[in-house]
Amino acid sequence: QAALGWPPGCRWECLGARPAAFDPRMPRAGPAWPGPPAQWPARREGRAGAWAPARPASAAVEAPALREGPVGRPPAPELRALLALRGRRVPALAEVWQALVPFSDAWRRSPKLATSTLVGLAKAHRPWTAVQVLRCMHEHCIEANAFHYGAALSACERAGLWELALALLGTMSEFRVSPSIVACNAAVSACEKGGRWQPALAVLRASRELRLRPDAISYNSAASACEKSGGWQLASALLGIMAALPVRPDAVSYNAPIGACGTGGRWRLALVLLREMGGLAVAPDVLSWGAAVSACEKEGRWHPRWQVVVSMMEAMAGLRIRPSIVAWSAAVSACEKGGKWQAALALLGGMADFRLAPNVVTWSAAVSACEKGGQWRL
């Protein structure tokens, strides 16, 4: 843990720092909820702001989206009522409760109904509505357990609202709801989507302190968060921790550190990790190979490296793995940097076998390879 740089005593709240909308000066009678309620009507779900999502809002958050229920079934009436509230605006607590009143007795008898509704809100990218539903459940004495929090945290994760996810996770202990590994995984994944490796590692560490037994999803999400920040040391260290625990790594576990090695200029380590996968009977997927190819291409000072890249492309063809356009472009670029225009053109022609069309990056690398080789006619 010391090697990962996790500070001692860190808890749920983003390495000890509360999110910006978490105003500790606001008077409260009970446990703190994420953000002052007075500010909530001004917020919009799926839009950038204090809780900026990692991706643009989809049309699913603008309309009731009547296909959110199980296959072949319309959504439950309570979900339909919640999705109809204010379009994309965060509904007020009173109107959320008004929509839930007809179903409150059924929710008290069967908590699973509330879980299904919160899952539907997650699929519709309504994280703030999900938080309001939890508030209503607490204020009106409806059971809110770890499954409900897990579904609400999944809504935060899908929307990329890592700050809201951390704040919501923090309220669980205040309401004496024991965090589950599903809830922690959702928070870690939300941090990963936001590129926040520090809070991702903090949640992972806290889940271990609570003896929740993090699984492959926990470590994979944390490693992916480290990859996005170029932290190849941290991503590789997490992979090493998995090997020392009864957590079997998969291809996703290796993809993050291999990708981070490419960002950090550690192409040799990327190849070591790719080779290690075979020794552990973990089959590299298209992302594993592509990340390794990109890692070699980014360090173009060693000309013979193009041979390694070509060998990897041939290996993928032998394994019937369809390389991505990114991998093809990186391979052609590696040959261009190595001054091997023939190999670059051979790779360009091989794309047709996989029914892939070269993009601007691929063509540019091939043209540059011919230019460096004096093949102006080509």
C-alpha positions in Angstrom: 0.0 0.0 0.0 2.9 2.4 0.7 4.2 1.8 -2.8 0.9 2.9 -4.2 1.1 6.2 -2.3 -2.2 5.7 -0.4 -2.2 8.2 2.5 -2.9 6.7 5.9 -6.4 7.0 7.3 -8.0 8.1 4.0 -11.7 7.6 3.9 -14.5 7.9 1.4 -14.3 11.6 0.8 -11.7 12.1 -2.0 -8.5 11.9 0.0 -10.0 14.0 2.8 -11.4 16.7 0.6 -15.2 17.2 0.4 -16.7 17.9 -3.0 -17.2 21.5 -3.8 -21.0 21.4 -3.5 -20.7 19.8 -0.1 -21.2 22.8 2.1 -20.2 21.9 5.7 -21.6 25.2 7.0 -25.2 24.5 6.0 -27.3 23.7 9.0 -28.6 20.1 9.0 -30.9 18.1 11.3 -29.7 14.8 10.0 -26.9 13.2 7.9 -25.5 15.3 5.1 -26.6 14.8 1.6 -24.6 15.7 -1.5 -25.1 19.4 -2.2 -27.4 22.0 -0.6 -30.9 21.1 -1.6 -31.6 24.8 -2.4 -29.2 24.5 -5.3 -30.5 21.3 -6.8 -33.4 22.7 -8.9 -30.8 24.8 -10.8 -28.7 21.8 -11.7 -29.3 19.8 -14.8 -28.7 16.1 -15.1 -26.2 15.1 -17.8 -24.8 18.7 -18.2 -21.5 20.1 -17.3 -21.3 22.0 -14.0 -20.2 21.4 -10.5 -20.8 17.7 -11.1 -19.5 17.5 -14.7 -20.2 14.2 -16.5 -17.4 12.5 -18.3 -19.4 12.3 -21.5 -22.2 14.3 -23.2 -25.7 13.7 -22.1 -27.7 11.3 -24.3 -31.3 11.7 -25.4 -32.3 9.1 -22.8 -32.1 11.7 -20.0 -34.4 14.2 -21.8 -37.5 12.0 -22.3 -39.3 9.4 -20.1 -37.7 6.6 -22.3 -40.5 4.0 -22.0 -38.1 1.2 -22.9 -36.2 1.2 -19.6 -38.1 -1.8 -18.2 -37.2 -5.5 -18.8 -37.3 -6.8 -22.3 -40.9 -7.0 -23.6 -42.3 -5.0 -20.6 -43.0 -1.4 -20.1 -41.3 0.4 -17.2 -42.9 0.2 -13.8 -45.4 3.0 -13.1 -43.2 4.6 -10.4 -40.3 4.7 -12.7 -42.4 6.2 -15.4 -43.6 8.9 -13.0 -40.1 9.8 -12.0 -38.7 9.9 -15.5 -41.5 12.4 -16.4 -40.4 14.9 -13.8 -39.0 18.1 -15.2 -37.2 16.5 -18.2 -33.5 17.0 -17.6 -33.8 19.3 -14.6 -33.2 17.9 -11.1 -36.7 17.5 -9.5 -37.4 19.0 -6.1 -37.7 16.6 -3.2 -41.4 17.4 -2.7 -42.3 16.5 -6.3 -40.3 13.3 -6.1 -42.2 12.2 -3.0 -45.5 13.2 -4.6 -44.7 10.8 -7.5 -43.8 8.1 -5.1 -46.7 8.4 -2.6 -49.0 6.0 -4.5 -46.3 3.3 -4.3 -44.8 4.0 -0.8 -46.8 1.2 1.0 -45.7 -1.3 -1.7 -42.1 -0.2 -1.3 -42.3 -0.7 2.5 -43.6 -4.2 2.0 -41.1 -5.1 -0.8 -37.8 -3.2 -0.9 -37.0 -4.9 -4.2 -39.5 -2.6 -5.9 -37.4 0.4 -4.9 -34.2 -1.3 -6.1 -35.8 -1.9 -9.5 -36.8 1.8 -9.8 -33.3 3.0 -8.9 -31.8 0.6 -11.4 -34.2 2.1 -14.0 -33.0 5.6 -13.1 -29.4 4.5 -13.5 -30.2 3.2 -17.0 -31.9 6.5 -17.8 -28.9 8.5 -16.6 -30.8 10.2 -13.8 -28.3 10.2 -10.9 -29.7 13.3 -9.1 -33.2 11.9 -9.3 -31.9 8.7 -7.8 -30.3 10.6 -4.9 -33.6 12.4 -4.3 -35.4 9.1 -4.2 -33.0 7.9 -1.5 -33.6 11.0 0.5 -37.4 10.4 0.3 -36.9 6.9 1.4 -35.0 8.0 4.5 -37.3 10.9 5.4 -40.4 8.7 5.1 -39.1 5.6 6.9 -38.8 3.4 3.8 -36.0 0.9 4.1 -32.9 2.0 2.2 -30.3 -0.8 2.1 -27.0 -1.5 0.4 -28.8 -2.7 -2.8 -30.6 0.7 -3.1 -27.3 2.6 -2.6 -25.6 0.4 -5.0 -28.2 1.2 -7.7 -28.0 4.9 -7.0 -24.2 4.8 -7.1 -24.5 3.0 -10.4 -26.5 6.0 -11.7 -23.6 8.2 -10.6 -21.1 5.9 -12.3 -23.0 5.8 -15.6 -23.1 9.6 -15.7 -19.4 9.9 -14.7 -20.3 12.0 -11.6 -17.4 10.9 -9.4 -17.8 13.6 -6.8 -21.5 12.8 -6.3 -20.6 9.1 -6.1 -18.0 9.7 -3.3 -20.4 11.9 -1.4 -23.2 9.4 -1.7 -20.9 6.6 -0.5 -20.0 8.7 2.5 -23.6 9.0 3.5 -24.0 5.2 3.9 -22.1 5.1 7.1 -24.0 8.1 8.4 -27.2 6.2 7.9 -25.7 3.0 9.3 -25.9 1.2 5.9 -22.9 -1.1 5.5 -21.1 -0.4 2.2 -21.1 -3.3 -0.2 -18.4 -4.2 -2.7 -20.9 -3.4 -5.5 -21.3 0.2 -4.1 -17.5 0.6 -3.8 -17.0 -0.7 -7.3 -19.5 1.8 -8.7 -17.7 4.6 -6.9 -14.3 3.4 -8.2 -15.6 3.2 -11.7 -17.1 6.7 -11.5 -13.6 8.0 -10.5 -12.1 6.0 -13.4 -14.4 7.6 -15.9 -13.5 11.0 -14.4 -9.8 10.2 -14.7 -9.4 10.6 -10.9 -6.9 8.0 -9.8 -6.4 9.3 -6.2 -10.0 8.9 -5.0 -10.3 5.6 -6.9 -7.3 4.2 -4.9 -8.7 5.7 -1.7 -12.0 3.9 -2.2 -10.2 0.7 -3.0 -8.1 1.0 0.1 -11.1 1.7 2.3 -12.9 -1.3 0.9 -10.0 -3.5 1.9 -10.0 -1.9 5.4 -13.7 -2.8 5.7 -12.8 -6.4 4.6 -15.2 -6.2 1.7 -12.8 -8.3 -0.5 -12.3 -6.2 -3.7 -12.7 -8.3 -6.8 -11.3 -8.0 -10.3 -13.8 -5.3 -11.2 -12.4 -3.2 -8.2 -8.8 -3.5 -9.2 -9.5 -3.2 -13.0 -11.4 0.1 -12.5 -8.7 1.5 -10.2 -5.9 0.5 -12.7 -7.8 2.1 -15.5 -8.0 5.3 -13.6 -4.3 5.2 -13.1 -3.8 4.5 -16.8 -5.7 7.6 -17.8 -3.3 9.7 -15.8 -0.2 7.9 -17.2 0.5 6.2 -13.9 2.1 3.0 -15.2 3.8 2.4 -11.8 0.5 2.4 -10.0 -1.3 0.4 -12.7 1.5 -2.3 -12.6 1.5 -2.3 -8.8 -2.2 -3.0 -8.7 -1.7 -5.9 -11.1 1.0 -7.2 -8.7 -1.4 -6.9 -5.7 -4.0 -9.0 -7.6 -1.4 -11.7 -8.2 -0.7 -11.9 -4.4 -4.5 -12.1 -3.6 -7.1 -14.7 -4.5 -8.2 -12.4 -7.3 -7.6 -13.8 -10.8 -6.6 -11.2 -13.3 -8.2 -11.2 -16.7 -7.4 -9.4 -20.0 -8.9 -6.2 -18.7 -6.5 -6.3 -15.7 -3.6 -6.3 -18.1 -4.9 -3.8 -20.6 -4.7 -0.8 -18.2 -1.1 -1.3 -17.2 -0.1 -2.0 -20.8 -1.8 1.1 -22.0 -0.2 3.1 -19.2 3.2 1.8 -20.2 2.6 3.3 -23.7 1.8 6.7 -22.2 4.8 6.5 -19.9 7.2 5.4 -22.6 7.8 1.9 -21.1 7.4 -0.2 -24.2 9.7 -3.0 -22.8 7.4 -3.4 -19.8 4.4 -3.4 -22.1 5.9 -6.4 -24.0 6.8 -8.1 -20.7 3.2 -7.8 -19.5 1.8 -9.1 -22.9 4.1 -12.1 -22.6 3.2 -12.7 -19.0 -0.5 -13.0 -20.0 0.3 -16.1 -22.0 2.1 -17.7 -19.1 -0.9 -17.2 -16.9 -3.3 -18.6 -19.5 -4.9 -15.1 -19.9 -5.6 -14.6 -23.6 -4.7 -11.1 -24.8 -7.6 -9.5 -26.6 -7.6 -6.9 -29.3 -7.1 -4.1 -26.7 -4.1 -5.8 -25.2 -2.4 -6.2 -28.6 -3.3 -2.7 -29.7 -2.0 -1.2 -26.5 1.3 -3.0 -26.9 1.6 -2.0 -30.5 0.9 1.7 -29.6 3.5 1.5 -26.8 6.2 0.4 -29.2 5.2 3.0 -31.8 5.3 5.9 -29.4 9.0 5.4 -28.7 10.3 5.7 -32.2 14.0 6.3 -31.5 14.9 2.7 -31.8 14.5 1.8 -35.5 14.4 -2.1 -35.2 11.3 -1.7 -33.1 9.2 -1.8 -36.2 10.1 -5.5 -36.5 8.5 -6.1 -33.1 5.3 -4.3 -34.2 5.1 -6.3 -37.4 5.6 -9.5 -35.5 2.7 -8.6 -33.2 0.4 -7.8 -36.1 1.3 -11.1 -37.7 0.6 -12.8 -34.3 -2.9 -11.2 -34.2 -3.6 -12.4 -37.7 -2.6 -16.0 -36.7 -4.9 -15.8 -33.7 -7.7 -14.5 -35.9 -7.9 -11.3 -33.8 -9.1 -8.4 -35.9 -6.8 -5.4 -35.1 -8.4 -2.1 -34.5 -7.8 0.9 -36.9 -5.8 2.4 -34.1 -3.5 -0.6 -34.0 -3.1 -0.6 -37.8 -2.3 3.1 -37.8 0.3 2.7 -35.0 1.9 -0.2 -36.8 2.2 1.7 -40.1 3.6 4.7 -38.1 6.2 2.4 -36.4 7.4 1.3 -39.9 7.5 4.9 -41.0 9.6 5.9 -38.0 11.9 3.0 -38.8 12.3 4.1 -42.4 10.7 0.9 -43.8 8.3 2.0 -46.5 7.9 -1.5 -47.9 6.6 -2.8 -44.5 4.4 0.2 -44.2 2.7 -0.5 -47.5 2.4 -4.2 -46.8 0.5 -3.4 -43.6 -1.6 -0.9 -45.5 -2.5 -3.6 -48.0 -3.2 -6.1 -45.3 -6.1 -4.0 -43.9 -8.3 -5.2 -46.8 -8.1 -8.8 -45.5 -9.9 -7.6 -42.3 -12.3 -5.3 -44.3 -10.9 -2.2 -42.7 -10.5 1.1 -44.5 -7.4 3.2 -43.7 -8.1 6.5 -42.0 -6.3 9.8 -42.3 -3.7 8.8 -39.7 -2.9 5.5 -41.6 -2.6 7.2 -45.0 -0.5 10.0 -43.6 1.9 7.5 -42.0 2.2 5.5 -45.2 2.8 8.6 -47.3 5.4 9.8 -44.9 7.1 6.4 -45.0 7.3 6.6 -48.8 8.6 10.1 -48.7 11.4 9.1 -46.3 12.3 6.2 -48.6 12.5 8.5 -51.6 9.5 6.7 -53.2 7.8 9.9 -54.5 6.1 7.9 -57.4 4.1 5.9 -54.8 
